[in-house]
Amino acid sequence: MQILVLGPEGLGRSALEETLTRLGYVVMAAEARPDGQAPASGDIVMLDMRGEDADWAGLAEGLVGDDRPVMIVSERPRRLMRALSGRAAGTMVMTGSESDAGYKVALSVCQALRRSALIRAHEARRERGVKLAAL
């Protein structure tokens, strides 16, 4: 599984990237774009919301319909968490002092959500193909 880390460039995001890489994940990172579009790369989107440097409002709108699980890392509750809480692909929130074990558990859940979504999408495509073949 590949993890796309979005957040302001700096020591916090770099440390997060290093931790995830050490845990065995393929990690890509980018700035949070205020235009509402997250890069299409990655199986899981991780938002590094620690600090005050990024504009998350536009990105939240773009992530609502995204079919990838989202994991939010933040030191405190934010309005964005509520906006993303009802997503079909799932949203995990990690607050407080993060640990390797915490990341592993949360990312395992995100991986299961992603696999489930991919299986459902594959089955839906296959069912549509069968219906078309029967015509």
Kinemage of the C-alpha trace (Angstrom):
@kinemage 1
@onewidth
@group {chain A} dominant
@subgroup {mainchain}
@vectorlist {calphas} color= white
{ca met a 1} P 0.000 0.000 0.000
{ca gln a 2} L 1.162 3.487 -0.855
{ca ile a 3} L 0.447 6.403 1.455
{ca leu a 4} L 0.021 9.953 0.178
{ca val a 5} L 0.930 12.375 2.986
{ca leu a 6} L -0.550 15.848 2.559
{ca gly a 7} L 0.476 18.717 4.762
{ca pro a 8} L 2.767 21.683 5.107
{ca glu a 9} L 6.394 21.024 4.292
{ca gly a 10} L 8.605 20.997 7.364
{ca leu a 11} L 10.033 18.927 10.172
{ca gly a 12} L 6.683 17.468 11.239
{ca arg a 13} L 5.801 16.099 7.816
{ca ser a 14} L 9.367 14.900 7.246
{ca ala a 15} L 9.340 13.004 10.547
{ca leu a 16} L 5.974 11.467 9.632
{ca glu a 17} L 7.326 10.394 6.228
{ca glu a 18} L 10.387 8.819 7.896
{ca thr a 19} L 8.233 6.965 10.431
{ca leu a 20} L 5.938 5.541 7.758
{ca thr a 21} L 8.894 4.528 5.571
{ca arg a 22} L 10.561 2.825 8.554
{ca leu a 23} L 7.304 0.925 9.163
{ca gly a 24} L 7.540 -0.444 5.612
{ca tyr a 25} L 5.153 1.781 3.662
{ca val a 26} L 5.797 3.472 0.327
{ca val a 27} L 5.323 7.174 1.043
{ca met a 28} L 4.694 10.138 -1.256
{ca ala a 29} L 4.261 13.655 0.083
{ca ala a 30} L 2.767 16.891 -1.203
{ca glu a 31} L 1.510 20.233 0.007
{ca ala a 32} L -2.222 20.414 0.715
{ca arg a 33} L -3.688 22.225 -2.296
{ca pro a 34} L -6.510 24.685 -1.578
{ca asp a 35} L -8.142 23.964 -4.982
{ca gly a 36} L -9.855 20.866 -3.579
{ca gln a 37} L -7.935 18.240 -5.529
{ca ala a 38} L -5.704 15.706 -3.822
{ca pro a 39} L -3.101 14.084 -6.056
{ca ala a 40} L -4.363 10.774 -7.453
{ca ser a 41} L -1.351 8.798 -6.240
{ca gly a 42} L -1.520 6.608 -3.161
{ca asp a 43} L -3.930 4.046 -1.757
{ca ile a 44} L -4.419 5.905 1.533
{ca val a 45} L -4.467 9.684 2.011
{ca met a 46} L -2.905 10.898 5.260
{ca leu a 47} L -3.481 14.511 6.277
{ca asp a 48} L -0.813 15.949 8.563
{ca met a 49} L -2.881 18.675 10.170
{ca arg a 50} L -0.475 19.478 12.986
{ca gly a 51} L 0.247 23.191 13.035
{ca glu a 52} L -1.582 26.041 11.326
{ca asp a 53} L 0.182 26.357 7.969
{ca ala a 54} L -2.269 24.765 5.505
{ca asp a 55} L -5.664 25.706 4.080
{ca trp a 56} L -7.768 22.560 4.417
{ca ala a 57} L -11.255 23.817 3.479
{ca gly a 58} L -10.948 23.313 -0.280
{ca leu a 59} L -9.217 19.981 0.121
{ca ala a 60} L -12.032 18.692 2.347
{ca glu a 61} L -14.540 19.235 -0.457
{ca gly a 62} L -12.367 17.259 -2.872
{ca leu a 63} L -11.861 14.382 -0.425
{ca val a 64} L -15.545 13.837 0.370
{ca gly a 65} L -16.065 11.819 -2.824
{ca asp a 66} L -12.554 10.319 -2.984
{ca asp a 67} L -12.608 6.509 -2.889
{ca arg a 68} L -9.460 6.235 -0.744
{ca pro a 69} L -9.492 6.017 3.060
{ca val a 70} L -8.295 9.180 4.793
{ca met a 71} L -6.245 9.230 7.981
{ca ile a 72} L -5.990 12.547 9.816
{ca val a 73} L -3.087 13.264 12.186
{ca ser a 74} L -3.844 16.299 14.364
{ca glu a 75} L -3.054 17.543 17.835
{ca arg a 76} L -6.624 18.822 18.330
{ca pro a 77} L -10.150 18.502 16.899
{ca arg a 78} L -10.883 20.500 13.735
{ca arg a 79} L -13.973 21.290 11.665
{ca leu a 80} L -12.531 19.334 8.750
{ca met a 81} L -12.843 16.128 10.788
{ca arg a 82} L -16.606 16.554 10.959
{ca ala a 83} L -16.803 17.345 7.226
{ca leu a 84} L -14.971 14.102 6.384
{ca ser a 85} L -16.607 11.875 9.007
{ca gly a 86} L -19.384 10.506 6.766
{ca arg a 87} L -17.202 9.469 3.821
{ca ala a 88} L -18.024 6.099 2.277
{ca ala a 89} L -14.302 5.260 1.968
{ca gly a 90} L -13.724 5.841 5.699
{ca thr a 91} L -11.889 8.406 7.801
{ca met a 92} L -9.544 7.638 10.716
{ca val a 93} L -8.390 10.280 13.188
{ca met a 94} L -5.190 10.052 15.226
{ca thr a 95} L -4.643 12.661 17.923
{ca gly a 96} L -2.305 12.976 20.852
{ca ser a 97} L 1.085 11.352 21.075
{ca glu a 98} L 1.465 9.118 18.064
{ca ser a 99} L 3.307 5.812 18.289
{ca asp a 100} L 4.499 3.183 15.839
{ca ala a 101} L 1.919 0.746 17.218
{ca gly a 102} L -0.856 3.332 16.809
{ca tyr a 103} L 0.146 4.013 13.201
{ca lys a 104} L 0.278 0.277 12.447
{ca val a 105} L -3.228 -0.351 13.816
{ca ala a 106} L -4.791 2.696 12.137
{ca leu a 107} L -3.116 1.965 8.801
{ca ser a 108} L -4.159 -1.697 8.989
{ca val a 109} L -7.772 -0.553 9.260
{ca cys a 110} L -7.251 1.871 6.349
{ca gln a 111} L -5.709 -0.934 4.265
{ca ala a 112} L -8.723 -3.160 4.958
{ca leu a 113} L -11.082 -0.336 3.964
{ca arg a 114} L -9.148 0.229 0.722
{ca arg a 115} L -9.094 -3.466 -0.190
{ca ser a 116} L -12.815 -3.724 0.495
{ca ala a 117} L -13.520 -0.717 -1.747
{ca leu a 118} L -11.388 -2.144 -4.546
{ca ile a 119} L -13.183 -5.511 -4.329
{ca arg a 120} L -16.601 -3.807 -4.405
{ca ala a 121} L -15.584 -1.714 -7.425
{ca his a 122} L -14.296 -4.789 -9.250
{ca glu a 123} L -17.494 -6.737 -8.540
{ca ala a 124} L -19.647 -3.813 -9.686
{ca arg a 125} L -17.723 -3.594 -12.977
{ca arg a 126} L -18.040 -7.349 -13.457
{ca glu a 127} L -21.815 -7.249 -12.799
{ca arg a 128} L -22.258 -4.422 -15.304
{ca gly a 129} L -20.316 -6.458 -17.858
{ca val a 130} L -22.534 -9.489 -17.321
{ca lys a 131} L -25.681 -7.422 -17.757
{ca leu a 132} L -24.383 -5.938 -20.969
{ca ala a 133} L -23.426 -9.373 -22.303
{ca ala a 134} L -26.958 -10.666 -21.612
{ca leu a 135} L -28.512 -7.974 -23.811
